[in-house]
Amino acid sequence: MKNVVSWVLAVLLALLFALVGGLKLLGVPAAVKEFDMIGFGQWFRYLTGVLEVTGAVGLMIPKFRLQGALLIACIMAGATMINLWILHVPGLARVTAVLMAMALVLVWLSQSPKKEV
């Protein structure tokens, strides 16, 4: 059961972050506008897009699933803070917090069992 839940979460998050990361990299107007409002410059949009796509790829490779989920969780922690403190969009902050929680559940599910000596 743990393996099924892990795969379902990994596929859902990978599809979502491949899409949103790809849209950032393609420079869709909504992403450009959002990152203008954040105020860090467009380089931050490209960095975020690359990190999201990298995390999505990592989620689909079992050997790298833990690292991919940690990367996604960190990105969503940052997104939650930006949505609250810079963009002032609490509704979107709730969404990014839920995505962070989903990634953290996947981190927990992806940890190898401890071998006792």
Secondary structure, 3 states (H helix, E strand, C coil): CHHHHHHHHHHHHHHHHHHHHHHHHHCCHHHHHHHHHHCCCHHHHHHHHHHHHHHHHHHHCHHHHHHHHHHHHHHHHHHHHHHHHCCCCHHHHHHHHHHHHHHHHHHHHHCCCCCCC
